Amino acid sequence: MKQDVNFRIVVTDPLPGVSMQVQRGKDGLLQPKKDGSSLVFDFEISVDLSNGAPNFLGKYAQGPKNARFVYVNSGTYAGQYPTHWGRRAKLSLMSITKEQIEKASNGSRIETTMPGVGGDGGPICASVKGIEWKVVTK
């Protein structure tokens, strides 16, 4: 039982002059929409609920079945040249529940917000801690 679910990632206050894009598949990229000082990424992920727990599938779901995530790339990983930045932020999907998937499949979306800058002053990278995926009515 697969369902296509709408997702949104909002990146607040990204580092000026550094491109950020969500990775699609192995080498594709999704450009953001700008919303004030934030970047907004809207995309779909197919989710299989046939075994009870969500199995995230498709071009935006990266990694092994039991540890799926979405990459938000910056700098060279986002197709920006020249720049000395080349980073990827990893947003785990594994905290998203079956109940959230079911709610979101009725015209809502699953959304999270993350900072654009990491602790070292560069673009955020590595596994992003403290994000919370929420079901949001469009």
C-alpha positions as CSV (number, residue, x, y, z in Angstrom):
1,M,0.0,0.0,0.0
2,K,2.0,2.9,-1.3
3,Q,1.0,6.6,-0.9
4,D,2.6,9.7,-2.3
5,V,3.1,12.2,0.5
6,N,3.9,15.9,0.2
7,F,6.9,17.1,2.1
8,R,8.3,20.5,2.9
9,I,11.7,21.5,4.3
10,V,12.1,25.2,5.4
11,V,15.7,26.4,5.7
12,T,15.8,29.5,7.9
13,D,18.5,32.2,7.4
14,P,20.8,30.3,5.0
15,L,24.3,31.6,4.6
16,P,24.3,34.5,2.1
17,G,25.9,33.6,-1.3
18,V,25.8,29.9,-0.8
19,S,23.4,27.8,-2.8
20,M,21.3,25.1,-1.2
21,Q,19.3,22.4,-3.0
22,V,17.7,19.1,-2.0
23,Q,19.3,16.0,-3.5
24,R,17.1,14.1,-5.9
25,G,18.3,10.6,-6.7
26,K,22.0,10.1,-7.1
27,D,22.9,13.4,-8.8
28,G,19.7,15.4,-9.3
29,L,18.9,18.6,-7.4
30,L,15.7,20.4,-6.4
31,Q,15.9,24.2,-6.3
32,P,14.2,26.1,-3.5
33,K,11.6,28.7,-3.6
34,K,12.5,31.9,-1.6
35,D,10.2,33.0,1.2
36,G,11.7,36.1,2.8
37,S,15.0,35.1,4.4
38,S,14.1,31.4,4.2
39,L,14.4,28.7,1.5
40,V,11.4,26.3,0.9
41,F,11.7,22.9,-0.7
42,D,8.5,21.1,-1.7
43,F,8.6,17.5,-3.0
44,E,6.9,14.1,-2.8
45,I,8.1,10.9,-1.2
46,S,6.3,7.6,-1.8
47,V,5.7,5.7,1.4
48,D,4.9,2.0,1.7
49,L,2.9,1.2,4.9
50,S,2.2,-2.5,4.0
51,N,4.5,-3.7,6.8
52,G,3.2,-1.3,9.5
53,A,6.2,1.0,9.7
54,P,6.7,3.6,7.0
55,N,9.2,2.6,4.2
56,F,10.2,5.8,2.4
57,L,10.8,5.3,-1.3
58,G,11.6,7.4,-4.4
59,K,14.2,9.9,-5.6
60,Y,14.3,12.0,-2.4
61,A,14.6,9.2,0.1
62,Q,18.3,8.4,0.6
63,G,20.0,5.6,2.5
64,P,19.1,2.0,3.6
65,K,15.5,1.0,4.4
66,N,16.0,1.2,8.1
67,A,17.7,4.6,8.1
68,R,16.2,6.7,5.3
69,F,16.9,10.5,5.2
70,V,16.8,13.5,2.9
71,Y,20.0,15.4,1.9
72,V,20.0,19.2,1.8
73,N,23.1,20.0,-0.2
74,S,25.1,23.3,-0.2
75,G,27.9,24.8,-2.2
76,T,29.5,22.5,-4.7
77,Y,27.1,19.7,-3.7
78,A,24.3,22.1,-4.8
79,G,25.9,22.7,-8.2
80,Q,27.5,26.1,-7.2
81,Y,30.9,26.9,-8.7
82,P,33.2,28.5,-7.7
83,T,32.8,28.2,-3.9
84,H,34.9,26.7,-1.2
85,W,31.8,25.3,0.5
86,G,30.7,21.7,-0.3
87,R,28.4,20.2,2.4
88,R,25.4,18.0,2.9
89,A,22.9,18.2,5.7
90,K,21.2,14.9,6.5
91,L,17.6,15.0,7.8
92,S,16.4,11.6,9.1
93,L,12.9,10.5,8.1
94,M,12.9,7.7,10.7
95,S,10.9,9.6,13.4
96,I,7.9,10.0,11.1
97,T,5.1,7.7,12.2
98,K,2.5,5.7,10.3
99,E,-0.2,8.0,11.8
100,Q,1.6,11.1,10.4
101,I,1.7,9.5,7.0
102,E,-2.0,8.7,7.1
103,K,-2.9,12.2,8.2
104,A,-0.7,13.8,5.5
105,S,-2.2,11.6,2.7
106,N,-5.5,13.5,3.1
107,G,-4.3,16.8,1.5
108,S,-1.8,17.9,4.1
109,R,2.0,17.7,4.1
110,I,4.8,16.7,6.4
111,E,7.1,19.6,7.2
112,T,10.2,20.5,9.1
113,T,12.3,23.6,9.7
114,M,16.1,23.6,10.0
115,P,18.7,26.4,10.4
116,G,20.8,27.2,7.3
117,V,24.0,27.9,9.3
118,G,25.9,25.4,11.4
119,G,27.9,25.9,14.6
120,D,31.1,26.7,12.7
121,G,29.4,29.6,10.8
122,G,29.3,27.7,7.5
123,P,26.3,26.0,5.9
124,I,24.7,23.4,8.1
125,C,26.0,19.9,7.5
126,A,26.1,16.3,8.8
127,S,23.1,14.8,10.7
128,V,20.9,17.6,11.7
129,K,19.8,17.2,15.3
130,G,16.6,18.5,16.9
131,I,14.4,18.6,13.8
132,E,10.8,17.7,14.2
133,W,8.6,16.5,11.4
134,K,5.0,17.8,11.7
135,V,1.8,17.3,9.7
136,V,0.7,20.7,8.3
137,T,-2.6,21.5,6.6
138,K,-1.9,23.2,3.2
